[in-house]
Amino acid sequence: MSDTPVSVELYDTTLRDGAQQADLSYTVEDRLRILHKLDQIGFPYIEGGWPGANQRDTEFFQLATKETLEHAQLTAFGMTRRAGERAEDSKVLRELLDAGTEVVCLVGKAWDLHVTEALRTDLDEGVAMVRDSVAFLRAQGRRVFFDAEHFFDGHASDPTFAMAVLAAAEDAGAERLVLCDTNGGMLPFDIARVVRTVKERASVPLGIHVHNDAGCAVANSLVAVDAGVLQVQGTVNGYGERTGNADIVPITADLVLKMGVHDALPEGSVEHLTELAHYVAEIANLSPESRQPYAGRYAFTHKAGLHTSGVARVSRAYEHVAPEAVGNRRGVVASDYSGGASIRMKAEEFGLAVADDAIPAAVDELKTREAAGYTYDLAEASLELLLRRAGGWTQAYFEIESYRVHVEERVGDGEDPLAEATVKVTTKGTRHIESAEGQGPVGALDNALRKALANDYPQLDDMKLEDFRVRVLDRSVGTGAVVRVLIDMSNGEREWTTVGVSENIIEASWEALVEGYTFGLLHPRELVED
């Protein structure tokens, strides 16, 4: 890597290229919210979409161009004129102008295969399409960035044509020549070699736009910076078609924290990268990638006992950066790899004071239970209850006397099977016997237990079962297999997960259910004054 710090210009295309992801669909309101979050973080360029491509993109620009942005320039994306068409007659170029942005990003073909086979025209016309389109937009007072589509494939196939396309865009007034690995198949040394070759001949700054089909998008973006590009394009969380785009979250963190490019974002913004990644995932209605570099839930989570004990003493010995640098936090997963240091760190994380002489017993119980099939990687509510019990705590909210559940199906009557459960519970000295029906046995047990506990704990009205997951741990024994049940619950303020394990799926479910309500009573919602 070059020893000389470079300046980098970040260009976010989450709202345009990121929206190409198969399981993702933004509303116009979603796009406006993401626009303002990106602007708040400090990205200098935000590509809003392709005006005219669909109604939502067009409506977005009508609204977004009226918004006040503090840091960002909103850009519109579109393609060159068609073969045989005059630029001034191009509907696409007119729609780009109508979008009302000062900056436009124009994409044109840089691979001879696409010109001759997809556009079915000759290479001279392919170059003219780029030159005419850029010149037309510049004559209308627009700043133009040129995306050379499939540039690296084109450079490998016919470098003379690929370079002629760049020269045409530059001569017509493009401010940035963005080299695109649209198929996402290039490797870092290919990117570096071609970027250096182009940089020797171009007079305007270069950019890089890569996809992740070979798993190298972040690396390719960084080596392009080292080879001399100014602008880096990417999407939050790497969203995009097929395997996605370059993830601008780790790219930004690497630039600032590893490569010394401190002007990539305004001072203090890098600490909000984790917040940004989770914010966009939430709006996209996608689960955040738990192992995403820097921003993932497990990015700074340690499981092996050796690592956790080392982290407890010298965190930088096992972490490449401090998690706080990107707004994340350190975590420890308690498991059968855990030792005393892991347990102490988890207890501190939960705000528990577990005596030193109780730690060995807690470690032993954890290892024994994980060997039996329990897992606490996700079920941290059950882990907290385990550590509390290790310290001598016993829950005094309720005492289970018994429970039963049966499922009845009357063959031939066309009705769905009926599940009914009865529980006998004592709360605050009063014995309650409650029955309830449900869509299945677990639902019936949940309803019956809630009825019994709600007599003395009205806060259960806030709690609900969000998810129920079953995993068979040993398929070789068929219906006698041990199963693990994970239950997710929520009170509208926080979410938690508990675990149960048994050869009997009802018993495993009941164990997770009881622990779920115990944890919820232990951590009630905070009262909010009117």
C-alpha positions in Angstrom: 0.0 0.0 0.0 1.2 3.5 -0.7 2.6 5.4 2.3 1.1 8.6 1.2 -2.4 9.3 2.6 -4.9 9.9 -0.2 -8.1 11.8 -0.4 -11.2 9.8 -1.1 -14.7 10.8 -2.2 -17.5 8.4 -1.0 -20.4 8.0 -3.3 -23.4 6.0 -1.9 -25.8 4.2 -4.2 -27.9 2.4 -1.7 -31.0 4.0 -3.0 -30.3 3.0 -6.6 -28.0 0.1 -7.1 -28.8 -1.3 -3.6 -32.5 -1.4 -4.5 -31.7 -4.0 -7.2 -31.5 -6.6 -4.4 -34.1 -9.3 -5.0 -35.7 -9.3 -1.6 -35.6 -5.5 -1.1 -38.2 -2.9 -1.9 -38.1 0.7 -0.6 -41.1 3.0 -0.5 -40.6 6.7 -1.3 -40.7 7.5 2.4 -38.1 4.8 3.0 -35.8 6.5 0.5 -36.2 9.9 2.0 -35.4 8.5 5.5 -32.2 6.8 4.2 -31.3 9.9 2.3 -31.3 12.0 5.5 -29.4 9.4 7.5 -26.7 9.2 4.9 -26.5 13.0 4.8 -26.4 13.1 8.6 -23.4 10.7 8.6 -21.7 12.9 6.0 -21.6 11.1 2.7 -20.7 13.7 0.0 -22.7 12.1 -2.8 -25.9 10.1 -2.6 -27.4 8.6 -5.7 -31.1 8.7 -5.4 -32.2 6.5 -8.3 -33.0 6.5 -12.0 -35.6 9.2 -12.8 -38.1 7.9 -15.3 -37.3 4.2 -14.7 -40.3 3.8 -12.5 -42.9 5.9 -10.7 -41.2 5.7 -7.3 -37.9 6.9 -8.6 -39.5 9.9 -10.3 -41.6 10.7 -7.3 -38.6 10.5 -5.0 -36.7 13.1 -7.0 -39.7 15.4 -7.0 -39.6 15.3 -3.2 -35.9 14.9 -2.5 -34.8 17.9 -4.5 -36.9 20.0 -2.2 -35.2 18.6 0.9 -32.4 20.5 2.7 -29.1 18.5 2.9 -26.2 19.5 5.1 -23.4 17.4 3.6 -24.5 15.5 0.5 -25.1 16.3 -3.1 -28.1 14.3 -4.4 -27.3 12.7 -7.8 -29.5 11.2 -10.5 -28.5 8.2 -12.5 -29.3 7.4 -16.2 -27.9 6.0 -19.4 -26.5 7.5 -22.6 -28.6 8.2 -25.7 -29.6 5.2 -27.8 -27.8 4.1 -30.9 -28.8 6.3 -33.8 -30.6 8.8 -31.6 -29.7 12.5 -31.2 -28.9 13.4 -27.6 -31.3 16.3 -27.6 -34.1 13.8 -28.5 -33.2 11.3 -25.8 -36.1 10.7 -23.4 -33.7 9.3 -20.8 -31.5 12.3 -20.9 -34.5 14.7 -20.7 -35.7 12.8 -17.6 -32.2 13.2 -16.0 -32.5 16.9 -16.5 -36.1 17.0 -15.2 -34.9 15.3 -12.0 -33.3 18.7 -11.1 -30.0 17.5 -9.6 -26.8 19.4 -10.1 -24.8 16.2 -10.5 -25.8 13.3 -12.8 -24.1 10.0 -13.1 -24.3 8.7 -16.7 -23.7 5.0 -17.5 -22.3 3.9 -20.9 -21.1 0.7 -22.4 -17.3 0.1 -22.2 -17.3 -3.6 -23.3 -17.2 -4.1 -27.1 -19.3 -7.3 -26.6 -22.2 -5.2 -25.2 -22.0 -2.6 -28.0 -22.0 -5.1 -30.9 -24.3 -7.8 -29.4 -26.6 -6.0 -26.9 -26.9 -2.6 -28.6 -26.3 -4.1 -32.1 -24.3 -1.1 -33.3 -20.6 -0.5 -34.2 -17.9 0.6 -31.9 -17.6 4.1 -33.3 -21.3 4.7 -32.5 -20.7 3.3 -29.0 -18.0 6.0 -28.4 -20.2 8.7 -30.0 -23.2 7.8 -27.7 -21.0 8.5 -24.7 -19.5 11.7 -26.1 -22.8 13.2 -27.2 -24.6 12.4 -24.0 -22.0 13.9 -21.7 -21.7 16.9 -23.9 -25.4 17.5 -23.9 -25.7 17.3 -20.2 -22.7 19.6 -19.7 -24.3 22.1 -22.1 -27.4 22.1 -19.9 -25.2 23.1 -16.9 -25.0 19.7 -15.2 -21.9 18.2 -13.6 -21.4 14.7 -15.0 -19.8 11.6 -13.5 -19.4 8.8 -16.1 -19.8 5.1 -15.1 -17.9 3.0 -17.6 -20.1 -0.1 -17.4 -18.3 -3.5 -17.5 -15.0 -1.6 -17.9 -12.7 -4.3 -16.7 -14.2 -6.9 -18.9 -14.1 -4.5 -21.8 -10.4 -3.6 -21.1 -9.5 -7.3 -21.2 -11.5 -7.8 -24.4 -10.6 -4.6 -26.4 -8.6 -2.1 -24.4 -8.5 0.3 -27.3 -12.3 0.6 -27.4 -12.6 0.7 -23.6 -10.0 3.6 -23.4 -11.7 5.4 -26.3 -15.0 5.4 -24.3 -13.2 7.0 -21.3 -11.5 9.5 -23.5 -14.8 10.5 -25.1 -16.4 11.1 -21.7 -13.4 13.1 -20.5 -13.2 15.2 -23.7 -16.9 16.0 -23.4 -16.5 17.3 -19.8 -17.1 14.4 -17.4 -15.6 15.2 -14.0 -15.1 11.6 -12.9 -14.4 8.4 -14.8 -15.8 5.6 -12.8 -14.4 2.1 -13.7 -17.1 -0.5 -13.1 -16.7 -4.2 -12.4 -20.3 -4.8 -13.2 -20.1 -8.6 -13.3 -18.2 -8.6 -10.0 -15.7 -11.2 -11.2 -12.4 -9.3 -10.9 -9.7 -10.0 -8.4 -7.7 -7.4 -6.5 -4.5 -7.6 -8.6 -6.6 -7.3 -11.8 -8.2 -4.1 -10.4 -4.9 -2.6 -9.3 -3.1 -3.3 -12.6 -5.9 -1.8 -14.8 -6.5 1.2 -12.5 -2.8 2.1 -12.7 -2.8 1.8 -16.5 -5.9 4.1 -16.8 -4.5 6.6 -14.4 -1.4 7.2 -16.5 -3.7 8.3 -19.4 -6.6 10.1 -17.8 -6.5 13.7 -16.8 -9.6 13.7 -14.6 -10.1 11.8 -11.3 -11.1 8.1 -11.4 -13.7 6.3 -9.5 -14.4 2.6 -8.7 -17.7 0.7 -8.7 -17.6 -3.0 -8.1 -19.9 -5.9 -7.4 -19.2 -8.8 -5.0 -19.7 -11.9 -7.2 -16.2 -13.1 -6.5 -16.3 -12.1 -2.9 -13.7 -9.3 -3.4 -15.8 -6.1 -3.6 -14.4 -4.4 -0.5 -10.9 -5.5 -1.3 -11.2 -4.4 -4.9 -12.4 -1.0 -3.8 -9.5 -0.5 -1.4 -6.8 -1.6 -3.8 -8.3 0.8 -6.4 -7.9 3.6 -3.9 -4.3 2.5 -3.3 -3.8 2.5 -7.1 -5.1 6.1 -7.4 -8.9 6.4 -7.7 -10.6 9.3 -5.9 -14.2 8.2 -5.8 -15.4 5.0 -4.3 -19.0 3.9 -4.9 -20.8 1.4 -2.7 -24.0 0.6 -0.9 -24.8 0.3 2.8 -24.5 -3.4 3.9 -23.5 -4.3 0.4 -27.1 -4.4 -0.8 -27.4 -5.0 -4.5 -28.4 -7.6 -7.2 -27.0 -11.1 -7.2 -24.4 -11.2 -4.4 -24.4 -7.5 -3.9 -22.3 -4.4 -4.2 -19.2 -3.3 -2.4 -20.2 -2.7 1.3 -19.6 1.0 2.0 -19.6 0.4 5.7 -16.3 -1.6 6.0 -14.9 0.3 3.1 -15.3 3.6 5.0 -14.0 2.1 8.3 -10.9 0.7 6.5 -10.2 3.9 4.7 -10.3 6.0 7.9 -9.0 3.6 10.5 -6.5 1.5 8.4 -5.5 3.7 5.5 -5.4 7.1 7.2 -7.9 8.7 4.9 -9.4 11.0 7.5 -11.3 13.2 5.1 -13.5 10.4 3.9 -16.3 11.5 6.3 -16.6 14.5 8.6 -14.9 14.1 12.0 -16.8 11.9 14.4 -18.9 10.2 11.7 -17.2 6.9 11.6 -18.5 6.2 15.2 -22.0 6.1 13.6 -21.3 3.4 11.0 -22.9 0.6 13.1 -25.9 2.8 13.7 -26.2 3.4 9.9 -25.9 -0.3 9.0 -28.7 -1.3 11.4 -30.8 1.7 10.5 -30.8 0.9 6.8 -31.4 -2.8 7.5 -34.4 -1.9 9.6 -35.9 0.2 6.9 -35.2 -2.4 4.3 -37.0 -4.9 6.6 -34.0 -7.2 6.5 -32.2 -8.7 9.5 -28.8 -7.0 10.0 -25.9 -9.3 9.0 -24.6 -10.5 12.4 -21.1 -11.2 11.0 -20.7 -8.0 8.9 -17.3 -6.6 9.5 -17.2 -3.7 11.9 -21.0 -3.3 12.3 -22.2 -6.8 12.8 -23.6 -8.0 16.1 -20.8 -10.5 16.4 -18.0 -8.4 14.9 -16.4 -8.0 18.3 -17.9 -11.0 20.1 -15.5 -13.6 21.6 -16.4 -17.2 22.3 -13.3 -19.3 22.9 -12.1 -19.2 26.5 -8.6 -18.3 25.6 -9.7 -15.3 23.6 -12.2 -14.0 26.2 -9.6 -14.2 29.0 -7.2 -12.3 26.8 -9.7 -9.7 25.9 -10.5 -9.2 29.6 -6.8 -8.3 30.1 -5.7 -6.6 26.9 -8.6 -6.1 24.4 -6.3 -5.0 21.5 -4.6 -8.3 21.6 -7.6 -9.9 20.0 -9.4 -7.0 18.3 -8.1 -5.2 15.2 -9.8 -1.9 16.2 -11.7 -0.8 19.3 -15.4 -1.6 18.7 -16.3 1.9 20.0 -14.4 3.4 17.0 -17.3 2.3 14.7 -20.1 2.6 17.3 -20.2 -1.1 18.1 -19.6 -2.9 21.4 -17.6 -5.8 22.7 -19.5 -9.0 23.4 -18.7 -12.4 24.9 -20.6 -15.5 24.1 -20.7 -18.0 26.9 -20.4 -21.6 25.7 -18.7 -24.9 26.5 -15.5 -23.1 25.4 -15.9 -20.6 28.2 -13.8 -20.2 31.3 -14.1 -18.1 34.3 -13.1 -14.9 32.5 -16.0 -15.4 30.0 -18.5 -15.9 32.8 -17.2 -12.8 34.7 -17.5 -10.7 31.6 -21.0 -11.8 30.8 -22.0 -11.2 34.4 -20.7 -7.7 34.2 -22.5 -7.2 30.9 -25.7 -8.2 32.6 -25.0 -6.0 35.6 -24.7 -9.0 38.0 -22.4 -9.5 40.9 -21.5 -13.2 40.9 -19.1 -14.2 43.8 -15.8 -15.6 42.8 -16.5 -18.9 44.5 -19.7 -19.3 42.4 -17.9 -18.9 39.1 -16.5 -22.5 38.8 -20.0 -24.0 39.4 -21.5 -21.7 36.8 -18.8 -22.7 34.3 -19.4 -26.4 35.0 -23.2 -26.0 34.6 -22.8 -24.2 31.4 -20.5 -26.8 29.9 -22.9 -29.6 31.1 -25.9 -28.0 29.6 -24.3 -27.2 26.3 -23.2 -30.8 26.0 -26.8 -31.7 26.5 -27.9 -29.5 23.6 -28.5 -26.1 25.1 -27.0 -23.1 23.3 -26.6 -19.6 24.8 -25.1 -17.8 21.8 -28.6 -16.4 21.1 -30.5 -17.3 24.3 -28.8 -14.7 26.5 -32.0 -14.3 28.6 -31.6 -18.0 29.7 -27.9 -17.4 30.3 -28.6 -14.4 32.6 -31.1 -16.6 34.6 -28.4 -19.3 34.8 -25.8 -16.9 36.2 -28.3 -15.4 38.6 -29.1 -18.9 40.0 -25.3 -19.6 40.3 -25.1 -16.6 42.6 -27.9 -18.0 44.8 -30.9 -16.2 43.2 -34.3 -17.9 43.0 -37.2 -16.4 41.2 -40.1 -15.6 43.5 -42.7 -14.6 40.9 -44.5 -17.9 40.5 -44.3 -21.5 41.4 -45.3 -24.2 38.9 -47.4 -27.1 40.3 -48.2 -28.9 37.1 -49.2 -28.5 33.5 -50.9 -30.6 30.9 -51.9 -30.2 27.3 -53.9 -32.4 24.9 -54.7 -32.2 21.2 -58.1 -33.5 20.0 -59.0 -34.1 16.4 -62.4 -35.6 15.5 -61.8 -37.5 12.3 -64.1 -36.7 9.5 -65.8 -33.6 10.9 -63.7 -31.2 8.9 -62.6 -29.1 11.9 -59.0 -28.2 12.7 -57.4 -30.1 15.6 -58.1 -28.4 19.0 -55.2 -27.9 21.5 -56.1 -27.2 25.1 -53.8 -26.7 28.0 -54.3 -26.4 31.8 -51.7 -25.0 34.2 -51.6 -24.9 38.0 -49.6 -22.0 39.3 -49.1 -20.2 42.6 -48.4 -16.5 42.5 -48.0 -14.4 45.7 -49.5 -17.2 47.8 -52.6 -17.7 45.7 -53.1 -20.9 43.7 -54.5 -20.5 40.1 -55.8 -23.1 37.8 -56.3 -21.8 34.3 -57.1 -23.5 31.0 -56.9 -22.1 27.5 -57.0 -23.1 23.8 -54.5 -22.4 21.1 -53.6 -23.1 17.5 -51.2 -25.7 18.7 -50.0 -27.2 22.0 -47.4 -24.5 22.6 -49.9 -21.8 21.9 -52.3 -23.3 24.3 -49.7 -23.6 27.0 -48.6 -19.9 26.4 -52.2 -18.7 26.7 -52.9 -20.7 29.8 -49.7 -19.6 31.6 -50.4 -16.0 30.7 -53.9 -16.2 32.2 -52.5 -17.7 35.4 -49.8 -15.2 35.8 -51.8 -12.2 34.7 -53.9 -12.5 37.9 -51.0 -10.9 39.8 -48.8 -9.5 37.1 -50.7 -7.2 34.7 -47.4 -6.3 33.0 -47.8 -9.5 31.0 -50.1 -7.5 28.8 -47.0 -5.9 27.4 -45.3 -9.2 26.6 -45.8 -11.3 23.5 -44.3 -14.4 22.0 -42.6 -13.2 18.7 -41.0 -16.4 17.4 -40.8 -20.1 18.1 -38.0 -22.2 16.6 -37.3 -26.0 16.9 -34.2 -27.8 15.9 -33.7 -31.6 16.0 -30.3 -32.3 17.5 -29.9 -36.0 16.6 -32.0 -37.2 13.6 -30.6 -40.7 13.8 -33.0 -41.7 16.6 -36.1 -40.4 14.8 -39.0 -39.4 17.0 -36.9 -40.0 20.1 -34.4 -37.3 19.2 -33.5 -34.5 21.5 -34.9 -31.1 20.3 -33.9 -27.6 21.1 -36.5 -24.9 21.3 -35.7 -21.2 21.1 -38.4 -18.7 21.9 -38.2 -15.0 21.2 -40.3 -12.6 23.3 -40.8 -8.9 23.5 -42.4 -6.3 25.7 -42.4 -3.5 23.1 -39.2 -2.0 24.6 -36.7 -4.9 24.5 -36.5 -8.4 23.0 -35.1 -11.5 24.6 -34.5 -15.2 23.7 -34.8 -18.3 25.9 -33.9 -21.9 25.3 -35.3 -25.3 26.3 -34.0 -28.8 25.5 -35.6 -32.2 25.9 -36.5 -35.4 24.1 -40.1 -34.2 24.6 -40.9 -31.2 22.4 -43.6 -30.0 24.8 -41.3 -30.1 27.7 -38.5 -28.2 25.9 -41.1 -25.6 24.8 -42.4 -25.3 28.3 -38.9 -24.7 29.7 -38.2 -21.9 27.2 -41.7 -20.4 27.8 -41.3 -20.3 31.6 -37.9 -18.7 31.4 -39.2 -16.2 28.9 -41.9 -15.0 31.3 -39.5 -15.1 34.2 -37.0 -12.8 32.4 -39.9 -10.5 31.3 -41.0 -10.1 34.9 -37.4 -9.5 36.0 -37.0 -6.7 33.4 -40.4 -5.0 33.1 -40.9 -2.0 30.8 -40.0 1.3 32.2 -43.1 3.4 33.2 -43.5 6.5 31.1 -45.2 9.4 32.7 -48.0 11.1 30.8 
